Amino acid sequence: MKTEGRNAVLELLKTDKNIDKILLEKNPQGSLNKIFAEARKANVRVQFVDKKVLDKESVEGRHQGVIAFSTDYVYSTLEEIISAKKENGGLVVLCDGIEDVHNLGSIIRVAECAGADGVIIPANKSASVTEAVIRISSGAAEHMRVAKVNSLNYAVDELKKAGYWLYALEADGDDIYKADLSGNVALVIGGEDSGVRRLTREKCDFCLSLPLHGKVNSLNASVALGIAVYEVIRRR
């Protein structure tokens, strides 16, 4: 598995994953020197190569002078995420139909920064954790538990059994600032075009919205999640 970008590789070096090697651009500058130093500490093999080699190996051409090769991303289980809930309440994010890697990467980054216990994605009709997602998340995917489940509705049912309140974030829901967000909270964010699917929405306990005062009638999925997840934290 390839991890591209300076921040993403630095975060990868903080984990216990098996890194086979790191390709580093010759005559490194700035944070590339820090990556080299951290790699030496971790006894990771570093190869200095020309930029054209990195360009060839890069998936999206945004390597920033460094590419790391590691084992495939290891997903967590739903049970591991549920058991990780904190004393002041669990906090879980469920992605329903997030197919764009940029949105998934940003959502994982928001969840990790907010201290969420995990992110749950469906196996079908969803972006997976790829090199691009790790890079877009600025390495947050290396620290966040991400579970891939066959059925998101099954995950909803299991979370309910574990004492979670399920909140779908939708445009026509109740005002989030008037909602009771105490206890164990699971936020369901849908795709920008389709939103949360009907059956999943019906399984949720509440449907919440963010008040919009402009002419555009929706927010980017990761932005909406960021506002919602920090409102949960603020209440705590």
Secondary structure by P-SEA (a helix, b strand, c coil): cccccaaaaaaaaaccccccbbbbccccccaaaaaaaaaaaabbbbbbbcaaaaaaaccccccccbbbbbccbbbbcaaaaaaaccccbbbbbbbcccccaaaaaaaaaaaaaacccbbbbbccccccccaaaaaaaccccccbbbbbbccaaaaaaaaaaabbbbbbbccccccccccccccbbbbbbccccccccaaaaaaccbbbbcccccccccccaaaaaaaaaaaaaaac
